[in-house]
């Protein structure tokens, strides 16, 4: 189970009668709400001392609101971040590249939806680097059919930057809850590199993989070429023997030595021609 502080659990939402995710401050005491995990009925506690929050009935064994797992924290944090963006709460994301040490500040005003073709989506699927990916939260630009920006949320395991596009932020779940309860307005992006350093890293990875593949192919082709040349030499030797046998059986008279000389010249030329035409010979010529 997680060690997330207990007061953050109070900001977990619940499902209303229409299956919509509702945060405690959006609820009404007279409405019915159910747990996202166990589907049991919940109580909305609207006291004046403690912050409003959902709670299970006393006999419930579900601990999703008292001792949530990492996946439960992640699931609720996505919905809370969606509410933060939709309600235009002010916050700031700071990022420091671990390689070039350049810092970057992104304010929440950048993420506010000014155009009608941009929409906040949870668990949005998209294609990146030729593969299907899924973003925790995406501000999706339908006019370009691409993500304007992406938010990934983690509790203990950070997101692999290789599988995310340029404008993505890796945020910690606890920071999101602290933005929501206004105890924090400046949070950290945990992706290791800036876009330029990340691209350089990707380039080096591709170069390394290509060189490795090139060496493997070159080694295999060298083996095939050796076998091919051995077979070619065997064929030429057989041709030479057959030709000599033919000359010995024919009555070539005093011109036999001349025929043998002409044959040897032609044989050498044929051998050079065949070797030059070997496809394996020229693959890595450059």
C-alpha positions as semicolon CSV with decimal commas, in nm:
position;residue;x (nm);y (nm);z (nm)
1;X;0,000;0,000;0,000
2;X;0,102;0,361;-0,047
3;X;0,243;0,600;0,207
4;X;0,056;0,899;0,060
5;X;-0,046;1,136;0,337
6;X;-0,395;1,075;0,472
7;X;-0,525;1,428;0,410
8;X;-0,473;1,387;0,035
9;X;-0,718;1,097;0,028
10;X;-0,990;1,344;0,113
11;X;-0,961;1,482;-0,238
12;X;-1,050;1,154;-0,404
13;X;-1,373;1,173;-0,598
14;X;-1,664;0,933;-0,641
15;X;-1,920;0,835;-0,906
16;X;-2,259;1,004;-0,902
17;X;-2,588;0,846;-1,012
18;X;-2,502;0,904;-1,380
19;X;-2,155;0,750;-1,355
20;X;-1,970;1,082;-1,364
21;X;-1,661;1,142;-1,154
22;X;-1,737;1,405;-0,890
23;X;-1,495;1,566;-0,647
24;X;-1,615;1,625;-0,286
25;X;-1,659;2,001;-0,326
26;X;-1,881;1,938;-0,630
27;X;-2,113;1,701;-0,441
28;X;-2,442;1,750;-0,260
29;X;-2,532;1,582;0,067
30;X;-2,869;1,454;-0,062
31;X;-2,721;1,280;-0,371
32;X;-2,600;0,921;-0,384
33;X;-2,237;0,836;-0,462
34;X;-2,054;0,508;-0,510
35;X;-1,694;0,399;-0,475
36;X;-1,494;0,380;-0,796
37;X;-1,328;0,055;-0,682
38;X;-1,592;-0,154;-0,502
39;X;-1,919;0,011;-0,616
40;X;-2,036;0,042;-0,255
41;X;-2,235;0,345;-0,142
42;X;-2,035;0,634;0,003
43;X;-2,106;0,910;0,250
44;X;-2,025;1,269;0,157
45;X;-1,903;1,433;0,475
46;X;-1,965;1,807;0,460
47;X;-1,844;1,927;0,798
48;X;-1,725;2,271;0,900
49;X;-1,402;2,158;1,066
50;X;-1,252;1,902;0,827
51;X;-1,238;1,936;0,453
52;X;-1,526;1,779;0,261
53;X;-1,454;1,422;0,161
54;X;-1,611;1,089;0,070
55;X;-1,605;0,798;0,310
56;X;-1,719;0,435;0,316
57;X;-1,979;0,308;0,559
58;X;-1,830;0,179;0,886
59;X;-1,871;-0,192;0,796
60;X;-1,700;-0,161;0,455
61;X;-1,373;-0,348;0,397
62;X;-1,268;-0,131;0,104
63;X;-0,961;0,081;0,185
64;X;-0,945;0,286;-0,135
65;X;-1,014;0,609;0,058
66;X;-0,810;0,531;0,368
67;X;-0,509;0,332;0,244
68;X;-0,511;0,343;-0,137
69;X;-0,280;0,143;-0,362
70;X;-0,047;0,307;-0,613
71;X;-0,284;0,235;-0,902
72;X;-0,577;0,387;-0,709
73;X;-0,377;0,702;-0,634
74;X;-0,279;0,725;-1,002
75;X;-0,639;0,681;-1,113
76;X;-0,775;0,954;-0,887
77;X;-0,484;1,192;-0,959
78;X;-0,570;1,188;-1,331
79;X;-0,924;1,299;-1,259
80;X;-0,810;1,565;-1,013
81;X;-0,563;1,708;-1,267
82;X;-0,842;1,716;-1,525
83;X;-1,056;1,917;-1,280
84;X;-0,763;2,153;-1,211
85;X;-0,720;2,224;-1,582
86;X;-1,093;2,262;-1,645
87;X;-1,136;2,501;-1,353
88;X;-0,825;2,700;-1,457
89;X;-0,650;2,688;-1,120
90;X;-0,318;2,874;-1,119
91;X;0,001;2,672;-1,089
92;X;0,351;2,660;-1,233
93;X;0,566;2,371;-1,357
94;X;0,945;2,398;-1,327
95;X;1,181;2,172;-1,520
96;X;1,560;2,143;-1,498
97;X;1,746;1,937;-1,760
98;X;1,993;1,699;-1,598
99;X;2,231;1,721;-1,893
100;X;2,251;2,083;-2,011
101;X;2,114;2,222;-1,679
102;X;1,878;2,462;-1,857
103;X;1,562;2,547;-1,662
104;X;1,219;2,603;-1,805
105;X;0,906;2,746;-1,646
106;X;0,555;2,668;-1,774
107;X;0,260;2,852;-1,624
108;X;-0,092;2,709;-1,613
109;X;-0,219;2,989;-1,837
110;X;-0,046;2,808;-2,123
111;X;-0,276;2,508;-2,077
112;X;-0,603;2,696;-2,065
113;X;-0,838;2,613;-2,346
114;X;-0,877;2,920;-2,562
115;X;-0,978;2,745;-2,884
116;X;-1,288;2,528;-2,925
117;X;-1,092;2,258;-3,110
118;X;-0,879;2,183;-2,801
119;X;-1,013;1,944;-2,541
120;X;-0,886;1,782;-2,220
121;X;-0,894;1,403;-2,249
122;X;-0,810;1,127;-2,000
123;X;-0,631;0,810;-2,117
124;X;-0,597;0,947;-2,470
125;X;-0,453;0,708;-2,732
126;X;-0,212;0,844;-2,992
127;X;0,056;0,727;-3,235
128;X;0,418;0,814;-3,161
129;X;0,733;0,665;-3,314
130;X;0,515;0,428;-3,513
131;X;0,352;0,271;-3,206
132;X;0,026;0,312;-3,015
133;X;0,071;0,511;-2,694
134;X;-0,164;0,628;-2,419
135;X;-0,140;0,956;-2,230
136;X;-0,274;1,000;-1,875
137;X;-0,398;1,349;-1,963
138;X;-0,379;1,513;-2,305
139;X;-0,485;1,852;-2,430
140;X;-0,591;1,729;-2,771
141;X;-0,599;1,954;-3,078
142;X;-0,868;1,808;-3,304
143;X;-0,784;2,050;-3,589
144;X;-0,437;1,891;-3,619
145;X;-0,532;1,551;-3,476
146;X;-0,239;1,564;-3,236
147;X;-0,161;1,643;-2,873
148;X;-0,099;2,007;-2,787
149;X;0,062;1,880;-2,467
150;X;0,062;1,569;-2,250
151;X;0,070;1,514;-1,874
152;X;0,192;1,188;-1,724
153;X;0,133;1,114;-1,357
154;X;0,340;0,884;-1,138
155;X;0,354;0,790;-0,774
156;X;0,685;0,600;-0,758
157;X;0,770;0,497;-1,117
158;X;0,855;0,776;-1,360
159;X;0,759;0,774;-1,728
160;X;1,010;0,672;-1,995
161;X;1,073;0,993;-2,192
162;X;1,157;0,800;-2,510
163;X;0,790;0,714;-2,562
164;X;0,653;1,067;-2,526
165;X;0,655;1,367;-2,766
166;X;0,816;1,708;-2,718
167;X;0,558;1,881;-2,498
168;X;0,501;1,643;-2,210
169;X;0,528;1,685;-1,834
170;X;0,591;1,408;-1,582
171;X;0,418;1,505;-1,258
172;X;0,407;1,343;-0,915
173;X;0,062;1,248;-0,787
174;X;0,111;1,411;-0,445
175;X;0,196;1,744;-0,615
176;X;-0,133;1,736;-0,803
177;X;-0,333;1,693;-0,483
178;X;-0,139;1,981;-0,326
179;X;-0,226;2,206;-0,621
180;X;-0,588;2,112;-0,572
181;X;-0,593;2,197;-0,200
182;X;-0,382;2,511;-0,276
183;X;-0,097;2,414;-0,042
184;X;0,139;2,426;-0,340
185;X;0,140;2,630;-0,659
186;X;0,487;2,552;-0,795
187;X;0,558;2,189;-0,881
188;X;0,841;2,000;-1,047
189;X;0,844;1,819;-1,380
190;X;1,040;1,496;-1,330
191;X;1,137;1,413;-1,688
192;X;1,519;1,395;-1,695
193;X;1,604;1,585;-2,015
194;X;1,495;1,885;-2,218
195;X;1,373;1,827;-2,572
196;X;1,707;1,905;-2,742
197;X;1,911;1,680;-2,512
198;X;1,649;1,409;-2,543
199;X;1,670;1,424;-2,924
200;X;2,048;1,397;-2,905
201;X;2,015;1,092;-2,681
202;X;1,771;0,931;-2,926
203;X;2,007;1,000;-3,217
204;X;2,296;0,834;-3,033
205;X;2,077;0,536;-2,951
206;X;1,978;0,494;-3,317
207;X;2,339;0,528;-3,435
208;X;2,449;0,262;-3,188
209;X;2,173;0,023;-3,296
210;X;2,243;0,083;-3,667
211;X;2,615;0,022;-3,624
212;X;2,545;-0,295;-3,430
213;X;2,311;-0,420;-3,702
214;X;2,560;-0,321;-3,973
215;X;2,838;-0,519;-3,803
216;X;2,616;-0,825;-3,771
217;X;2,511;-0,810;-4,137
218;X;2,869;-0,748;-4,252
219;X;2,989;-1,050;-4,055
220;X;2,722;-1,273;-4,205
221;X;2,786;-1,147;-4,557
222;X;3,158;-1,213;-4,516
223;X;3,079;-1,573;-4,429
224;X;2,843;-1,605;-4,728
225;X;3,098;-1,443;-4,958
226;X;3,368;-1,688;-4,850
227;X;3,138;-1,982;-4,917
228;X;3,031;-1,827;-5,248
229;X;3,392;-1,777;-5,363
230;X;3,484;-2,132;-5,263
231;X;3,193;-2,259;-5,471
232;X;3,293;-2,034;-5,761
233;X;3,653;-2,162;-5,749
234;X;3,527;-2,518;-5,750
235;X;3,309;-2,450;-6,056
236;X;3,597;-2,281;-6,242
237;X;3,829;-2,571;-6,161
238;X;3,572;-2,816;-6,295
239;X;3,532;-2,606;-6,610
240;X;3,910;-2,603;-6,659
241;X;3,936;-2,978;-6,623
242;X;3,646;-3,034;-6,862
243;X;3,799;-2,801;-7,119
244;X;4,138;-2,974;-7,100
245;X;3,969;-3,310;-7,142
246;X;3,791;-3,181;-7,455
247;X;4,117;-3,047;-7,601
248;X;4,292;-3,376;-7,539
249;X;4,023;-3,566;-7,728
250;X;4,028;-3,331;-8,030
251;X;4,284;-3,336;-8,309
252;X;4,415;-2,981;-8,275
253;X;4,759;-3,071;-8,413
254;X;5,035;-2,819;-8,373
255;X;4,787;-2,552;-8,265
256;X;4,705;-2,723;-7,933
257;X;4,939;-2,500;-7,734
258;X;4,781;-2,193;-7,892
259;X;4,432;-2,313;-7,801
260;X;4,540;-2,381;-7,442
261;X;4,686;-2,031;-7,413
262;X;4,371;-1,869;-7,553
263;X;4,159;-2,077;-7,315
264;X;4,360;-1,978;-7,010
265;X;4,329;-1,608;-7,098
266;X;3,953;-1,642;-7,146
267;X;3,926;-1,839;-6,823
268;X;4,105;-1,567;-6,628
269;X;3,881;-1,300;-6,782
270;X;3,572;-1,505;-6,702
271;X;3,683;-1,547;-6,343
272;X;3,739;-1,168;-6,301
273;X;3,403;-1,096;-6,461
274;X;3,220;-1,334;-6,232
275;X;3,388;-1,195;-5,923
276;X;3,303;-0,835;-6,020
277;X;2,941;-0,933;-6,062
278;X;2,912;-1,090;-5,718
279;X;2,630;-0,895;-5,543
280;X;2,781;-0,961;-5,202
281;X;3,109;-0,804;-5,309
282;X;2,975;-0,451;-5,349
283;X;2,721;-0,417;-5,067
284;X;2,964;-0,254;-4,822
285;X;3,209;-0,119;-5,081
286;X;3,162;0,236;-4,957
